[in-house]
Amino acid sequence: MKAKLFFLFSLLLLLCALCGCGKEAKEGNTLTLVTSAHFPPYEFLDRQKIVGIDVDIIRYAAKKLGKELVIIDTKFDSVIGHIVTGKADVAASGITVTEERKKRVSFTIPYSRAAQMILVPRNSPIKGSEDLKKNKRIGCQSGTTAYDYLRQHIITDKNSPLLQQFETPAVAVKALKIGKLDAVVLDEQPAVVLSKINAADVVMLPQPLTSEEYAIALSKNASELREFLNTVIAELKKSGELEKIVESNTLLAQKVREGKNKLRVFTFLQGFADDFHSNFIADNRWQYIWGGFLKTVEISFFAVMLGIVLGFMVAVIRSTYDRTGKLKFLSRLCSVYLTVIRGTPCVVQLLIIYFVILKSCDNKVLVACIAFGINSGAYVAEIIRSGIMSIDKGQFEAGDALGLTYWQTMIHVILPQAFKNVLPALGNEFIVLIKETSISGYIALQDLTKAGDIIRSQTYDAFMPLMAVAAIYLACVMFLTWLLGILERRLKRNE
Ligand code: ARG
């Protein structure tokens, strides 16, 4: 039995190792671009496709290299991380060149000038940067130079609730519109687009706060690629092509929203129908939800399976040690596993597995299954162990008297009863797990929650996408509860 357990463990380790050494970074025939596609006109979504100035520049370069362009869309504050960990070749995301960033990545020559601007509600008393210092609630996108500027010059208290970071500029502007913020600071071109789209409620102040330059970021070792991109940028500038790219994308970025803002004055029902249409029907946005739903189901299912396998193994090892004193080493190992997994937040574990342990694994779903499976296994283990402990000691003795070995008694007598006793607690754990997968967006995986976020950032509507996502999670959990109810009744009947 010991040998079998070892075998299972080794299998698991092998699995991890295999996917760790899978793809040796991104050579081959692709050029991987990492970006954060909520930054019009530099990068944004048009009919589910990632487009924009940055995308056009990199696509042009990829074409010249004869490589296929692969795009990773993630949160802006992990864009540079993707370069540092080798998950992408180039980062183009309206990235401002800063000394701090130069310590970690290298930059091409700049391709755009930029500045931080202030957006305020119409009729706001804020007229410039001095007014921002008067106890105002200010929003910005997290991980950006807007944040750095505000932190250094406007709100220096690190714990002040006045400075609020949002995942995308659009969400910050939404918060501004509904009165949760007094100002938003963001890059000039996105500010122009967003203030045009929201012209009824929001204005951009004319005074820039900073002067910045955008460049493409790459690994410090990629000097050849950097030189190549430098020539590409120089060429695009000289031929006037860059200007054209900027113009066409600026036009497109404003057009993408126009359809949405026309109607509004109808009755409540009409408004509801319009919102439903723009959030789910227009641009086939329901496909985000459907795709996200499938991912969530897939991740939850495999994570539950892995969790059960791990949980059973750990529980059996620990209770065997408790009862017989055997398997001491394995039992210690299991205790460490339980302590570490239950002592750290799931989202941190997910990030560690994605960025450190399975650094070169591109299959995000696999990463998520492993992370959530390992996490859930720890809780399942304790649930099962409590089940095993609840079984009367006499049963082991009875098994013994019948001539069964310890393991035979464990597998055929104890575990089935333990399982029945802990089924409600296990069900609870699975319910928690399904909802826990909603943090998958942290590794840029488009699960159900992330799908809602994407729609929200395109339509600037919080209500519909969030309600839809919540309703689907609720339905999943209710379905699972129903299944577990059936299983419980079956087991009872067999008693
Ligand atoms: N230029 C700013 C910076 O480098 C903001 C860039 C945000 N880009 C984005 N794709 N969201 O920090």
Boltz pocket constraint, residues with backbone or C-beta under 6 A from the ligand:
constraints:
  - pocket:
      binder: B
      contacts: [[A, 35], [A, 36], [A, 37], [A, 38], [A, 39], [A, 43], [A, 76], [A, 93], [A, 94], [A, 95], [A, 96], [A, 97], [A, 114], [A, 141], [A, 143], [A, 144], [A, 145], [A, 146], [A, 187]]
      max_distance: 6.0
